[in-house]
Amino acid sequence: MKAWGKILQALCEEAKEKGVSLYILEADKEMNYYGAQLSDFCKNNLYNEEDVKVLKAIKENLSEKLEGNGYVVLISPLNLWADIYEYDRPKFKNPGNSEKPFDINLDRFRIGFFDEKQKAVDFMLNLAKRLREKFKLHLHVFYT
């Protein structure tokens, strides 16, 4: 199991346990969000796939245009960090994609939407704990 699969599995387990409905997200240059329900990927057994296959499966299913609100979390499966921030802040652009500079790529993806910052913080700290206990991965969570 690779980093993407481990993080996806932990996200699915945490969301199910907490009863939280989340989306995997990307945004265009005008900060219009597109996504798919996280739960759609929890039904697929992607946990043991190579990172590239997980990424491809997710990108193929991002079609629903969403109304942004609250907070999103940018997660880097390769570098094991997450940053919580307001959905309308243009953070962490991909300079290689001018149409969707806030896209999903091998290095990072976003989840959301959390209506309160503290809910996002609590969710991510619990996720970090789950990753540490289950997979010995140390996810660093940042929020300002």
C-alpha positions as CSV (number, residue, x, y, z in Angstrom):
1,M,0.0,0.0,0.0
2,K,1.3,3.4,-1.0
3,A,0.9,6.8,0.7
4,W,-2.2,7.8,-1.3
5,G,-4.0,4.6,-0.5
6,K,-3.1,4.8,3.2
7,I,-4.3,8.4,3.5
8,L,-7.5,7.6,1.5
9,Q,-8.2,4.6,3.8
10,A,-7.7,6.7,6.9
11,L,-9.8,9.5,5.5
12,C,-12.6,7.1,4.7
13,E,-12.5,5.5,8.1
14,E,-12.4,8.8,10.0
15,A,-15.2,10.4,7.9
16,K,-17.4,7.3,8.4
17,E,-16.7,7.1,12.1
18,K,-17.4,10.8,12.6
19,G,-20.4,10.9,10.2
20,V,-18.8,13.6,8.2
21,S,-19.6,14.1,4.5
22,L,-16.6,15.4,2.6
23,Y,-15.5,16.1,-1.0
24,I,-12.2,15.6,-2.7
25,L,-11.7,19.0,-4.4
26,E,-9.9,21.0,-7.0
27,A,-10.5,24.6,-8.1
28,D,-10.0,26.7,-11.2
29,K,-8.3,30.1,-11.4
30,E,-11.5,31.8,-10.4
31,M,-11.7,29.6,-7.3
32,N,-14.7,27.7,-8.6
33,Y,-14.6,24.3,-6.9
34,Y,-15.2,20.9,-8.5
35,G,-15.3,17.6,-6.7
36,A,-16.6,14.2,-5.9
37,Q,-17.9,12.7,-2.7
38,L,-15.1,11.1,-0.6
39,S,-17.5,8.2,0.1
40,D,-17.5,7.4,-3.7
41,F,-13.8,6.4,-3.4
42,C,-14.3,4.6,-0.1
43,K,-16.5,2.1,-1.9
44,N,-13.8,1.3,-4.4
45,N,-10.9,-0.7,-3.2
46,L,-8.2,1.8,-4.1
47,Y,-6.3,1.4,-0.9
48,N,-3.8,-1.1,-2.2
49,E,-3.2,0.5,-5.6
50,E,-0.2,2.5,-6.7
51,D,-0.4,6.2,-6.1
52,V,-0.8,7.0,-9.8
53,K,-3.8,4.7,-10.1
54,V,-5.5,6.2,-7.1
55,L,-4.9,9.7,-8.5
56,K,-6.2,8.7,-11.9
57,A,-9.4,7.2,-10.4
58,I,-10.1,10.4,-8.4
59,K,-9.4,12.8,-11.3
60,E,-11.7,10.9,-13.6
61,N,-14.6,11.5,-11.3
62,L,-14.3,15.2,-10.4
63,S,-17.2,16.6,-12.2
64,E,-19.6,18.1,-9.8
65,K,-19.4,21.9,-9.5
66,L,-19.6,22.9,-5.8
67,E,-20.4,26.0,-3.9
68,G,-17.4,26.6,-1.7
69,N,-17.7,27.5,2.0
70,G,-15.9,27.3,5.3
71,Y,-12.6,25.6,5.3
72,V,-10.7,23.2,3.1
73,V,-7.6,21.1,3.9
74,L,-4.7,20.7,1.5
75,I,-3.1,17.3,2.0
76,S,0.3,16.2,0.6
77,P,0.5,12.4,0.7
78,L,4.1,12.4,-0.5
79,N,5.4,14.9,2.1
80,L,2.9,14.0,4.8
81,W,1.5,17.4,5.7
82,A,-1.9,19.1,5.7
83,D,-2.8,22.8,5.8
84,I,-6.2,24.0,6.9
85,Y,-7.4,27.3,5.5
86,E,-10.4,29.3,4.3
87,Y,-11.8,28.0,1.1
88,D,-11.5,31.3,-0.8
89,R,-7.8,31.9,-0.2
90,P,-5.7,31.1,-3.3
91,K,-3.1,29.0,-1.6
92,F,-0.7,26.5,-3.1
93,K,-1.1,27.1,-6.8
94,N,0.3,24.5,-9.3
95,P,2.3,26.7,-11.7
96,G,2.1,24.0,-14.3
97,N,-1.7,24.2,-14.7
98,S,-3.0,27.7,-15.7
99,E,-6.6,26.5,-16.1
100,K,-6.9,24.7,-12.8
101,P,-4.1,26.0,-10.7
102,F,-5.6,24.4,-7.6
103,D,-5.8,21.0,-9.1
104,I,-5.3,17.5,-7.7
105,N,-1.8,16.1,-8.6
106,L,0.5,13.4,-7.4
107,D,1.8,15.7,-4.6
108,R,-1.4,17.1,-3.2
109,F,-5.2,17.2,-3.0
110,R,-7.9,19.1,-1.1
111,I,-10.8,17.9,1.0
112,G,-13.7,20.0,2.2
113,F,-15.9,21.6,3.2
114,F,-15.8,22.1,6.9
115,D,-18.2,24.8,8.2
116,E,-15.9,25.6,11.2
117,K,-12.2,25.8,11.5
118,Q,-12.2,23.8,14.8
119,K,-14.1,21.0,13.2
120,A,-11.5,20.8,10.5
121,V,-8.7,20.9,13.1
122,D,-10.3,18.2,15.2
123,F,-10.9,16.0,12.2
124,M,-7.3,16.3,10.9
125,L,-5.7,15.8,14.3
126,N,-7.8,12.6,14.6
127,L,-6.7,11.6,11.1
128,A,-3.1,12.2,12.0
129,K,-3.5,10.0,15.1
130,R,-5.1,7.2,13.0
131,L,-2.3,7.4,10.4
132,R,0.3,7.2,13.1
133,E,-1.2,4.3,15.0
134,K,-2.3,2.2,12.0
135,F,0.4,2.9,9.4
136,K,3.3,4.5,11.3
137,L,2.9,7.7,9.2
138,H,3.4,11.1,10.8
139,L,1.1,13.6,9.2
140,H,1.9,17.2,10.2
141,V,-1.2,19.4,10.5
142,F,-0.9,23.2,10.0
143,Y,-3.5,25.8,10.6
144,T,-3.4,29.5,11.2
